[in-house]
Amino acid sequence: MLLLAEPTNHLDLQAALWLEEHLSTRCKSMLVVVSHEEGFLNAVCQEFLHLQDKKLHAYRGDFDAFVDRQL
């Protein structure tokens, strides 16, 4: 398991794009990612856990789909 907290902070564009590509195509480990970068989340994550009212809710799909379900 790989835990990443704001992994694109302090990275230039080239490094952030490399990390995104590496995690989305080559990393076969389970990832736990905390990030405010919506594009990064769309590229890397396929499932989301949302903590609300002391309950975890699981969602499949990219970040945009997760946001659409919240509205």
Summary of the structure (lengths in Angstrom):
residues: 71
radius of gyration: 12.6
end to end distance: 30.7
largest distance: 38.3
contacts: 148
relative contact order: 0.17
helix: 41%
strand: 28%
